[in-house]
Amino acid sequence: MNNCPLESERKIMLFLVAALLLMGILLGTAAHLPVPVTLVAAAVIAGWLLVFFLRERRHHDEVTSR
Protein backbone atom coordinates (compact mmCIF):
# COMPACT_ATOMS: atom_id res chain seq x y z
CA MET A 1 0.00 0.00 0.00
CA ASN A 2 1.08 3.52 -0.72
CA ASN A 3 1.18 5.81 2.33
CA CYS A 4 1.40 9.06 0.31
CA PRO A 5 -1.59 11.33 0.92
CA LEU A 6 -3.82 12.21 -1.98
CA GLU A 7 -3.47 15.59 -3.66
CA SER A 8 -6.66 16.92 -2.03
CA GLU A 9 -5.41 15.84 1.39
CA ARG A 10 -2.16 17.69 0.77
CA LYS A 11 -4.08 20.86 -0.13
CA ILE A 12 -6.20 20.57 3.01
CA MET A 13 -3.12 20.03 5.16
CA LEU A 14 -1.36 23.01 3.56
CA PHE A 15 -4.44 25.16 4.18
CA LEU A 16 -4.57 24.08 7.84
CA VAL A 17 -0.88 24.80 8.35
CA ALA A 18 -1.22 28.23 6.72
CA ALA A 19 -4.34 29.02 8.79
CA LEU A 20 -2.63 28.01 12.03
CA LEU A 21 0.44 30.06 11.13
CA LEU A 22 -1.65 33.12 10.35
CA MET A 23 -3.72 32.67 13.51
CA GLY A 24 -0.53 32.37 15.57
CA ILE A 25 0.88 35.54 14.09
CA LEU A 26 -2.35 37.47 14.67
CA LEU A 27 -2.86 36.17 18.19
CA GLY A 28 0.77 36.83 18.99
CA THR A 29 0.34 40.41 17.84
CA ALA A 30 -2.83 40.84 19.88
CA ALA A 31 -1.06 39.52 22.95
CA HIS A 32 1.41 42.41 22.76
CA LEU A 33 -1.20 45.12 22.30
CA PRO A 34 -2.97 46.82 25.17
CA VAL A 35 -6.40 45.38 25.93
CA PRO A 36 -8.36 48.52 24.88
CA VAL A 37 -6.63 48.54 21.47
CA THR A 38 -7.40 44.84 21.00
CA LEU A 39 -11.06 45.38 21.93
CA VAL A 40 -11.40 48.34 19.55
CA ALA A 41 -9.84 46.31 16.73
CA ALA A 42 -12.19 43.39 17.50
CA ALA A 43 -15.20 45.74 17.44
CA VAL A 44 -14.12 47.22 14.09
CA ILE A 45 -13.70 43.76 12.57
CA ALA A 46 -17.06 42.61 13.97
CA GLY A 47 -18.76 45.69 12.52
CA TRP A 48 -17.13 45.10 9.15
CA LEU A 49 -18.31 41.48 9.15
CA LEU A 50 -21.84 42.54 10.12
CA VAL A 51 -22.00 45.06 7.25
CA PHE A 52 -20.68 42.44 4.83
CA PHE A 53 -23.25 39.91 6.05
CA LEU A 54 -26.14 42.36 5.68
CA ARG A 55 -25.07 43.45 2.19
CA GLU A 56 -24.68 39.84 1.03
CA ARG A 57 -28.03 38.90 2.52
CA ARG A 58 -29.75 41.82 0.81
CA HIS A 59 -28.07 40.95 -2.49
CA HIS A 60 -29.10 37.31 -2.12
CA ASP A 61 -32.72 38.33 -1.39
CA GLU A 62 -32.79 40.58 -4.48
CA VAL A 63 -31.47 37.81 -6.73
CA THR A 64 -33.90 35.16 -5.45
CA SER A 65 -36.92 37.47 -5.71
CA ARG A 66 -36.50 37.88 -9.47
C-alpha positions in Angstrom: 0.0 0.0 0.0 1.1 3.5 -0.7 1.2 5.8 2.3 1.4 9.1 0.3 -1.6 11.3 0.9 -3.8 12.2 -2.0 -3.5 15.6 -3.7 -6.7 16.9 -2.0 -5.4 15.8 1.4 -2.2 17.7 0.8 -4.1 20.9 -0.1 -6.2 20.6 3.0 -3.1 20.0 5.2 -1.4 23.0 3.6 -4.4 25.2 4.2 -4.6 24.1 7.8 -0.9 24.8 8.4 -1.2 28.2 6.7 -4.3 29.0 8.8 -2.6 28.0 12.0 0.4 30.1 11.1 -1.7 33.1 10.4 -3.7 32.7 13.5 -0.5 32.4 15.6 0.9 35.5 14.1 -2.3 37.5 14.7 -2.9 36.2 18.2 0.8 36.8 19.0 0.3 40.4 17.8 -2.8 40.8 19.9 -1.1 39.5 23.0 1.4 42.4 22.8 -1.2 45.1 22.3 -3.0 46.8 25.2 -6.4 45.4 25.9 -8.4 48.5 24.9 -6.6 48.5 21.5 -7.4 44.8 21.0 -11.1 45.4 21.9 -11.4 48.3 19.6 -9.8 46.3 16.7 -12.2 43.4 17.5 -15.2 45.7 17.4 -14.1 47.2 14.1 -13.7 43.8 12.6 -17.1 42.6 14.0 -18.8 45.7 12.5 -17.1 45.1 9.1 -18.3 41.5 9.1 -21.8 42.5 10.1 -22.0 45.1 7.3 -20.7 42.4 4.8 -23.3 39.9 6.1 -26.1 42.4 5.7 -25.1 43.4 2.2 -24.7 39.8 1.0 -28.0 38.9 2.5 -29.7 41.8 0.8 -28.1 41.0 -2.5 -29.1 37.3 -2.1 -32.7 38.3 -1.4 -32.8 40.6 -4.5 -31.5 37.8 -6.7 -33.9 35.2 -5.5 -36.9 37.5 -5.7 -36.5 37.9 -9.5 
